[in-house]
């Protein structure tokens, strides 16, 4: 049986055109062929691969390894390959990865000269460079998406300043808050996520090209020239580290996972708030679905889908860390598994963020439901603070209000309905003006220290968040 018959029809036969054939007598085992392949995943790196190769060809020309004419012909050939790939990838190509495919197509354009391109270069520094190039542009895109999502949260907060809703701890009503305060509590984590992803970008902007397989380049290549050509911030200083350093990927996947977790918590709040039990918020039609069976259903799927992605982002981070753990020094083929993790997290974040924005843009509060949900017990802390203002130690006041709440619960009456003499019996410091505590507005207004729920504090917070969004720095500003 010929090797082609043994392989499935669509499975390429890369050993026929492998980049490393000379040392081998036997062909690649059919069971190894599909395991060895990475083209299905790394094909999307073709633009970066060509860009890196163009810079490399120019670098070889400047180093005198190629004549000026050879370098020009290689660059022109790579441009021709680029134009061909612009039309689409070849169908069922025989190549094992994108690097082999591009070198083969280059051969079709410039003939034997194509064989000079790989001088002094290895796929190890090549693929590390390609991935970083890819990430630099995608991290810029993610940064812009995060800024837009932050603006959407800010706009939502701005139209939520007047509404008071219950604030929760342990999913039990705790204290009243402005709805804007809730919205902003989801914005600050995103600002920090943006910062983290910016740090990942910085880590990615270190150039491995010119490090060869592991020991560096034997030709006088100007790596600073390559750095400038490819838009990196600095060059990797150790060739062995350069070909195996995937720290920036771990940082990206960590930033992405934490962002995913934050968005998941926002999604969870949206799902809860959109339920009949809360009914606080209406998720727009465009981001909800119905049921094929239950005609009445209107499901806040967007929140659930976003929540569901968090597991995937976390899984990608765990996969990468597990992949890296225990690798011996230098490049190891295990690293071929790194790409799909990075692609997946970035792709999925780019799906999730616009949906978050659209949902926020169309989400509507239900003030009637907010009013119905607010229980006077949310003001128990304010009552305790009332006594504190009259000189009662907080612990004593907490105890007294505990007795007030227990009494009202026993008698089935609202806190504001308990007569003054009953209050006095529970603590002598109560006076007529205690009933002014039962005002939602005065409760949120009382928390005027920075970071609190008073209008002035929330408006300050909005301005601070706006400045940070503008500077793109989540930790300063
Ligand atoms: N497909 C490989 C990867 O993704 C490219 C590098 C291959 N290097 C090698 N020495 N076989 O890592």
Boltz pocket constraint, residues with backbone or C-beta under 6 A from the ligand:
constraints:
  - pocket:
      binder: B
      contacts: [[A, 36], [A, 38], [A, 42], [A, 96], [A, 97], [A, 123], [A, 124], [A, 127], [A, 331], [A, 332], [A, 333], [A, 335], [A, 336], [A, 337]]
      max_distance: 6.0
